[in-house]
Amino acid sequence: MTHSDDHETYETLLWEVADDGILTLTLHRPDALNAFTVTMARELEHAFRRVNTDDAVSAVVVTGAGRAFCAGMDLSREGNVFGLDESIAPTLDDMRTRLDAPEIAEGVRDTGGRVVLAINDCTKPVIAAINGPAVGIGATMTLPMDVRLASTNARIGFVFGRLGIVPEACSSWFLPRLVGISRALEWTYAADILSPDEALEGGLLRSVVEPEALPDRAYELARRFVTGRSPVATALTRQMMWRNAAQPHPLEAHRIDSLAMWWTSVHDGKEGVAAFQDKRSPEFTTSASRDLPEWLPWD
């Protein structure tokens, strides 16, 4: 059973939480192949920040309404189609010192990047169920998600080169980490539309399934991630993997591992060990919205 939260209404998204805590976040502009808009960007950023404070949500599955996942940026907008302010001349110093100043935040910052940073900060597992075409931002928004499953109907394209623009949404950070630098450059230079099998062979996808099986496969995986698991340990694990993988030396990971191991050992770890010794299922009581250590996030 699923229910929608009536406290928050989105124009471009559907928010549905099942009784098992799995949130289905559906890109919902089916008549436009779920093309990405500035409104969708703001709503996705809001939704992923909201996930962190909602204890009813244990994991997130992202998919698209209708036959597409997301056909990329909606290019029908008047003026700058990316929602950027052409009247200013931003500098690198602006991006370093004034990132949240209104004129920079609204007129210069990449909207896809703001969404991806919210996904990156998420404390719950995130699974992409790519049900159809995922092009441009439709592809890059899935990169900070933990696992990507695709339908045989999916087509994935990092097509920025065809438009004379560059990869966005922090994809120059994420894509090489997922598929390697050489393949990331090949896919972005060529700007080809990849078949599901090509994306699977390249390491971008976990698996390719028939369209009718995709939702169940995604939910099954999400339940495996969260059933009988500590919400705090899961949140820390997600952040440790994404953040520590980019550290220059394993000693930096050791610092965080040590803090996180201490923190979990004195909280849910006590119940986990007791349950193991008693040969029963654990009953974890912590909350990812209330019980994370104050040192998260770390730089």
The 8 nearest C-alpha neighbors of each residue, nearest first, counted from 0:
[[1, 17, 18, 2, 16, 19, 15, 20],
 [2, 0, 17, 16, 15, 18, 3, 22],
 [1, 3, 15, 16, 17, 4, 0, 18],
 [2, 4, 15, 14, 5, 16, 1, 13],
 [3, 5, 6, 7, 2, 14, 15, 16],
 [4, 6, 7, 3, 8, 2, 14, 9],
 [7, 5, 4, 8, 3, 9, 14, 49],
 [8, 6, 5, 4, 9, 14, 3, 46],
 [7, 9, 5, 6, 10, 4, 13, 12],
 [10, 8, 12, 11, 42, 7, 13, 14],
 [9, 11, 12, 8, 39, 38, 27, 42],
 [10, 12, 27, 39, 9, 28, 26, 13],
 [13, 11, 26, 27, 9, 25, 10, 14],
 [12, 14, 25, 24, 15, 27, 26, 9],
 [13, 15, 24, 3, 23, 12, 16, 25],
 [16, 14, 3, 23, 2, 22, 1, 13],
 [17, 15, 22, 1, 2, 21, 20, 23],
 [18, 16, 1, 19, 20, 21, 0, 2],
 [17, 19, 20, 0, 1, 16, 21, 2],
 [18, 20, 17, 21, 222, 16, 57, 56],
 [21, 19, 56, 57, 17, 18, 55, 16],
 [22, 20, 58, 17, 16, 19, 59, 57],
 [23, 21, 16, 59, 15, 56, 60, 58],
 [24, 22, 60, 15, 61, 59, 25, 14],
 [23, 25, 61, 14, 13, 60, 22, 62],
 [26, 24, 13, 62, 63, 12, 27, 61],
 [27, 25, 63, 12, 33, 64, 11, 62],
 [26, 28, 12, 11, 64, 29, 25, 33],
 [27, 29, 33, 31, 30, 11, 32, 26],
 [30, 28, 32, 33, 65, 31, 64, 27],
 [29, 31, 28, 32, 33, 65, 27, 34],
 [30, 32, 33, 29, 28, 34, 70, 73],
 [31, 33, 29, 67, 34, 70, 30, 69],
 [34, 32, 28, 69, 29, 31, 27, 26],
 [35, 33, 70, 73, 71, 69, 32, 72],
 [34, 36, 72, 73, 71, 39, 33, 69],
 [37, 35, 39, 38, 73, 72, 40, 34],
 [36, 38, 40, 39, 41, 82, 110, 35],
 [39, 37, 41, 36, 40, 42, 11, 10],
 [40, 38, 42, 36, 37, 41, 11, 43],
 [41, 39, 37, 43, 38, 42, 110, 114],
 [42, 40, 44, 38, 39, 43, 45, 37],
 [41, 43, 45, 39, 44, 40, 46, 38],
 [44, 42, 46, 40, 45, 41, 39, 114],
 [43, 45, 114, 41, 42, 47, 46, 117],
 [44, 46, 42, 48, 43, 47, 49, 41],
 [47, 45, 49, 43, 48, 44, 42, 50],
 [46, 48, 50, 49, 44, 45, 117, 118],
 [47, 49, 45, 50, 46, 51, 117, 44],
 [48, 50, 46, 47, 51, 52, 45, 53],
 [51, 49, 47, 53, 48, 52, 46, 56],
 [50, 52, 49, 48, 53, 122, 288, 121],
 [51, 53, 288, 49, 50, 54, 48, 287],
 [54, 52, 50, 55, 51, 56, 49, 288],
 [53, 55, 56, 52, 288, 286, 57, 287],
 [54, 56, 53, 20, 57, 16, 21, 18],
 [57, 55, 20, 54, 53, 58, 22, 21],
 [56, 58, 20, 21, 123, 55, 225, 54],
 [59, 57, 124, 21, 123, 56, 125, 22],
 [60, 58, 22, 125, 21, 23, 126, 124],
 [59, 61, 126, 23, 127, 125, 22, 24],
 [62, 60, 24, 127, 25, 128, 23, 126],
 [63, 61, 25, 128, 129, 68, 26, 127],
 [64, 62, 68, 26, 25, 67, 27, 65],
 [65, 63, 27, 29, 26, 25, 66, 67],
 [64, 66, 29, 67, 63, 32, 68, 30],
 [65, 67, 131, 64, 130, 68, 32, 29],
 [68, 66, 131, 132, 32, 69, 65, 63],
 [67, 69, 63, 131, 133, 132, 130, 129],
 [70, 68, 137, 33, 133, 34, 71, 67],
 [69, 71, 34, 134, 133, 32, 137, 132],
 [72, 70, 135, 134, 137, 136, 34, 69],
 [71, 73, 35, 34, 74, 36, 136, 70],
 [72, 74, 34, 35, 75, 36, 71, 76],
 [75, 73, 80, 76, 72, 81, 77, 71],
 [74, 76, 73, 77, 80, 72, 78, 36],
 [77, 75, 80, 74, 78, 73, 79, 81],
 [78, 76, 80, 75, 79, 74, 82, 81],
 [79, 77, 80, 76, 82, 81, 83, 85],
 [78, 80, 81, 82, 83, 77, 76, 84],
 [81, 79, 76, 82, 74, 78, 77, 75],
 [82, 80, 79, 83, 72, 37, 110, 74],
 [81, 83, 79, 80, 37, 84, 106, 78],
 [84, 82, 106, 107, 81, 79, 85, 105],
 [83, 85, 106, 86, 87, 107, 82, 79],
 [86, 84, 87, 83, 79, 88, 106, 107],
 [85, 87, 84, 88, 106, 83, 89, 102],
 [86, 88, 85, 89, 84, 106, 107, 102],
 [87, 89, 90, 86, 85, 84, 107, 93],
 [90, 88, 87, 93, 91, 107, 94, 103],
 [91, 89, 93, 92, 88, 94, 95, 87],
 [90, 92, 94, 93, 95, 89, 96, 97],
 [91, 93, 95, 90, 94, 96, 97, 89],
 [94, 92, 97, 90, 96, 91, 95, 89],
 [95, 93, 98, 91, 92, 97, 96, 90],
 [94, 96, 92, 93, 97, 98, 91, 90],
 [95, 97, 93, 94, 92, 98, 99, 91],
 [98, 96, 93, 100, 99, 94, 95, 103],
 [97, 99, 94, 100, 103, 96, 104, 95],
 [98, 100, 104, 97, 101, 103, 102, 96],
 [99, 101, 97, 103, 102, 98, 104, 105],
 [102, 100, 104, 103, 105, 99, 106, 98],
 [101, 103, 106, 105, 104, 100, 107, 84],
 [104, 102, 107, 106, 100, 101, 105, 98],
 [103, 105, 101, 99, 108, 102, 100, 106],
 [106, 104, 102, 103, 101, 107, 108, 83],
 [105, 107, 84, 83, 103, 102, 104, 108],
 [108, 106, 103, 83, 105, 104, 109, 84],
 [107, 109, 104, 103, 110, 106, 105, 112],
 [108, 110, 112, 111, 107, 113, 168, 167],
 [109, 111, 113, 112, 40, 108, 114, 37],
 [112, 110, 168, 114, 113, 109, 115, 40],
 [168, 111, 113, 115, 109, 114, 110, 169],
 [112, 114, 110, 116, 111, 115, 117, 109],
 [115, 113, 44, 111, 117, 112, 116, 43],
 [114, 116, 118, 112, 117, 113, 140, 168],
 [115, 117, 119, 113, 118, 114, 112, 120],
 [118, 116, 120, 114, 115, 119, 44, 47],
 [119, 117, 115, 121, 120, 116, 47, 114],
 [118, 120, 116, 117, 121, 143, 115, 144],
 [121, 119, 117, 118, 116, 122, 238, 48],
 [122, 120, 118, 119, 123, 51, 117, 47],
 [121, 123, 234, 51, 120, 237, 124, 287],
 [122, 124, 58, 121, 234, 57, 125, 59],
 [125, 123, 58, 59, 145, 126, 122, 237],
 [126, 124, 59, 144, 145, 60, 58, 123],
 [127, 125, 60, 146, 144, 145, 147, 59],
 [126, 128, 147, 61, 129, 60, 148, 141],
 [129, 127, 62, 148, 149, 61, 130, 147],
 [130, 128, 149, 68, 131, 127, 62, 148],
 [129, 131, 150, 68, 153, 128, 149, 67],
 [132, 153, 130, 67, 68, 152, 66, 129],
 [131, 133, 154, 153, 67, 68, 155, 70],
 [134, 132, 137, 155, 69, 138, 68, 70],
 [133, 135, 156, 137, 71, 138, 70, 155],
 [136, 134, 71, 137, 157, 138, 158, 156],
 [135, 137, 139, 71, 138, 140, 134, 111],
 [136, 138, 133, 69, 134, 71, 135, 140],
 [139, 137, 133, 134, 136, 135, 140, 141],
 [138, 140, 136, 141, 142, 137, 170, 168],
 [139, 141, 142, 136, 138, 137, 115, 168],
 [140, 142, 144, 139, 138, 143, 127, 147],
 [141, 143, 139, 144, 140, 173, 174, 170],
 [144, 142, 141, 119, 145, 118, 115, 173],
 [145, 143, 125, 141, 142, 126, 146, 127],
 [144, 146, 125, 126, 143, 124, 147, 142],
 [147, 145, 126, 144, 127, 205, 148, 125],
 [146, 148, 127, 204, 205, 126, 128, 149],
 [149, 147, 128, 206, 205, 204, 207, 127],
 [150, 148, 129, 207, 128, 130, 153, 208],
 [149, 151, 210, 130, 152, 208, 153, 209],
 [150, 152, 153, 209, 208, 207, 195, 210],
 [153, 151, 150, 131, 130, 154, 210, 132],
 [154, 152, 131, 132, 150, 151, 130, 195],
 [153, 155, 132, 194, 193, 133, 195, 131],
 [156, 154, 133, 193, 134, 192, 132, 138],
 [157, 155, 192, 134, 158, 193, 191, 135],
 [156, 158, 135, 190, 187, 159, 134, 186],
 [157, 159, 190, 156, 160, 161, 135, 191],
 [158, 160, 164, 162, 161, 165, 166, 157],
 [159, 161, 163, 162, 158, 190, 164, 188],
 [160, 162, 159, 158, 163, 190, 164, 189],
 [163, 161, 159, 160, 164, 158, 165, 190],
 [162, 164, 160, 161, 159, 165, 158, 166],
 [165, 163, 159, 162, 160, 166, 161, 167],
 [164, 166, 159, 167, 160, 163, 187, 162],
 [165, 167, 159, 170, 171, 164, 168, 157],
 [168, 166, 169, 170, 165, 112, 111, 109],
 [112, 167, 169, 111, 170, 115, 139, 140],
 [170, 168, 167, 171, 172, 112, 173, 115],
 [171, 169, 173, 172, 168, 174, 167, 139],
 [170, 172, 169, 173, 174, 175, 166, 167],
 [173, 171, 170, 169, 174, 175, 176, 168],
 [172, 174, 170, 176, 175, 171, 142, 177],
 [173, 175, 177, 170, 176, 171, 183, 172],
 [176, 174, 179, 180, 178, 177, 183, 173],
 [177, 175, 173, 174, 179, 178, 172, 180],
 [176, 178, 174, 175, 179, 203, 173, 202],
 [177, 179, 175, 202, 176, 174, 201, 182],
 [180, 178, 175, 182, 181, 176, 177, 183],
 [179, 181, 175, 183, 182, 184, 178, 176],
 [182, 180, 184, 183, 179, 185, 175, 178],
 [181, 183, 185, 184, 180, 179, 186, 178],
 [184, 182, 180, 186, 175, 181, 185, 174],
 [183, 185, 187, 181, 182, 186, 188, 180],
 [186, 184, 182, 188, 183, 187, 189, 181],
 [185, 187, 183, 189, 184, 188, 190, 182],
 [188, 186, 190, 184, 157, 185, 189, 183],
 [189, 187, 185, 190, 186, 184, 160, 191],
 [188, 190, 191, 186, 187, 185, 160, 158],
 [191, 189, 158, 187, 157, 188, 186, 160],
 [192, 190, 189, 156, 193, 158, 186, 157],
 [191, 193, 156, 155, 154, 194, 190, 157],
 [194, 192, 155, 154, 197, 156, 191, 198],
 [193, 195, 197, 154, 196, 198, 155, 192],
 [196, 194, 198, 197, 153, 199, 154, 151],
 [195, 197, 199, 194, 198, 200, 207, 193],
 [198, 196, 200, 194, 199, 195, 193, 201],
 [197, 199, 201, 195, 203, 196, 200, 204],
 [200, 198, 204, 196, 202, 201, 197, 203],
 [199, 201, 197, 202, 198, 196, 203, 204],
 [202, 200, 198, 199, 203, 197, 178, 182],
 [201, 203, 199, 200, 178, 204, 198, 177],
 [202, 204, 198, 201, 199, 178, 177, 205],
 [205, 203, 199, 147, 206, 202, 148, 198],
 [204, 206, 148, 147, 146, 199, 203, 207],
 [207, 205, 148, 204, 149, 208, 199, 147],
 [206, 208, 149, 150, 148, 151, 195, 209],
 [209, 207, 150, 151, 213, 212, 210, 149],
 [208, 210, 212, 150, 151, 211, 213, 207],
 [211, 209, 150, 213, 212, 208, 151, 130],
 [210, 212, 209, 213, 214, 208, 215, 150],
 [213, 211, 209, 210, 215, 214, 216, 208],
 [212, 214, 216, 210, 215, 211, 208, 150],
 [215, 213, 217, 216, 212, 218, 128, 211],
 [216, 214, 218, 217, 213, 212, 219, 211],
 [215, 217, 219, 213, 214, 218, 212, 220],
 [216, 218, 214, 220, 215, 219, 221, 213],
 [219, 217, 221, 215, 220, 216, 222, 214],
 [220, 218, 216, 222, 217, 221, 215, 223],
 [219, 221, 223, 217, 218, 222, 216, 224],
 [222, 220, 218, 224, 223, 219, 217, 58],
 [221, 223, 219, 224, 225, 220, 226, 218],
 [224, 222, 220, 221, 225, 226, 219, 218],
 [223, 225, 221, 222, 226, 220, 124, 228],
 [224, 226, 228, 222, 223, 227, 57, 221],
 [227, 225, 228, 222, 223, 224, 221, 19],
 [226, 228, 225, 281, 229, 280, 282, 283],
 [229, 227, 225, 226, 230, 233, 283, 224],
 [228, 230, 232, 231, 283, 233, 267, 227],
 [231, 229, 233, 287, 232, 286, 234, 228],
 [230, 232, 287, 234, 233, 229, 291, 235],
 [233, 231, 235, 229, 234, 230, 236, 263],
 [232, 234, 236, 230, 231, 235, 229, 237],
 [235, 233, 122, 231, 237, 236, 232, 123],
 [234, 236, 232, 238, 237, 233, 239, 231],
 [237, 235, 233, 239, 234, 238, 232, 240],
 [238, 236, 234, 235, 240, 239, 233, 241],
 [237, 239, 235, 241, 236, 240, 242, 234],
 [240, 238, 236, 242, 243, 237, 241, 235],
 [239, 241, 237, 238, 243, 242, 244, 236],
 [242, 240, 238, 239, 244, 243, 237, 245],
 [243, 241, 239, 244, 240, 245, 238, 246],
 [242, 244, 246, 245, 252, 239, 240, 241],
 [243, 245, 242, 246, 241, 240, 239, 252],
 [246, 244, 243, 242, 247, 241, 248, 240],
 [245, 247, 243, 248, 244, 251, 249, 242],
 [248, 246, 245, 249, 251, 244, 250, 243],
 [247, 249, 250, 246, 251, 252, 245, 243],
 [250, 248, 252, 251, 253, 246, 247, 243],
 [249, 251, 253, 248, 252, 254, 247, 246],
 [252, 250, 249, 254, 253, 248, 246, 255],
 [251, 253, 249, 255, 243, 250, 254, 256],
 [254, 252, 250, 256, 251, 255, 257, 249],
 [253, 255, 251, 257, 252, 256, 250, 258],
 [254, 256, 258, 252, 257, 253, 259, 251],
 [257, 255, 253, 259, 258, 254, 260, 252],
 [256, 258, 260, 255, 254, 259, 253, 261],
 [257, 259, 255, 261, 260, 256, 262, 254],
 [260, 258, 262, 256, 261, 257, 255, 263],
 [261, 259, 257, 263, 262, 258, 256, 264],
 [260, 262, 264, 258, 259, 263, 257, 265],
 [263, 261, 259, 260, 264, 265, 258, 266],
 [262, 264, 266, 260, 268, 265, 261, 267],
 [265, 263, 268, 261, 262, 266, 260, 269],
 [264, 266, 263, 262, 268, 269, 261, 267],
 [265, 267, 263, 268, 264, 269, 262, 270],
 [268, 266, 270, 269, 263, 283, 271, 229],
 [267, 269, 264, 271, 263, 266, 270, 272],
 [268, 270, 267, 272, 271, 266, 264, 265],
 [269, 271, 273, 267, 268, 272, 274, 281],
 [270, 272, 268, 274, 269, 273, 281, 267],
 [273, 271, 275, 269, 274, 270, 268, 276],
 [272, 274, 270, 276, 275, 271, 277, 269],
 [275, 273, 277, 281, 279, 271, 276, 272],
 [276, 274, 278, 272, 273, 277, 271, 279],
 [275, 277, 273, 274, 278, 272, 279, 271],
 [276, 278, 274, 275, 279, 273, 272, 280],
 [279, 277, 275, 276, 274, 280, 273, 281],
 [280, 278, 274, 277, 281, 275, 276, 273],
 [279, 281, 274, 282, 227, 278, 275, 271],
 [282, 280, 274, 271, 283, 270, 279, 227],
 [283, 281, 284, 280, 270, 227, 271, 274],
 [282, 284, 229, 267, 281, 285, 270, 228],
 [283, 285, 282, 286, 267, 229, 230, 270],
 [286, 284, 283, 290, 231, 230, 287, 267],
 [287, 285, 288, 289, 290, 230, 231, 54],
 [286, 288, 231, 230, 289, 290, 291, 234],
 [287, 289, 52, 286, 51, 290, 54, 53],
 [290, 288, 286, 287, 291, 285, 52, 292],
 [289, 291, 286, 287, 285, 288, 292, 231],
 [290, 292, 287, 231, 289, 293, 288, 295],
 [293, 291, 294, 295, 290, 262, 259, 296],
 [292, 294, 295, 291, 296, 290, 297, 289],
 [295, 293, 292, 296, 297, 291, 258, 255],
 [296, 294, 297, 293, 292, 291, 235, 238],
 [295, 297, 294, 298, 293, 238, 120, 292],
 [296, 298, 295, 294, 255, 242, 293, 238],
 [297, 296, 242, 295, 294, 246, 243, 251]]
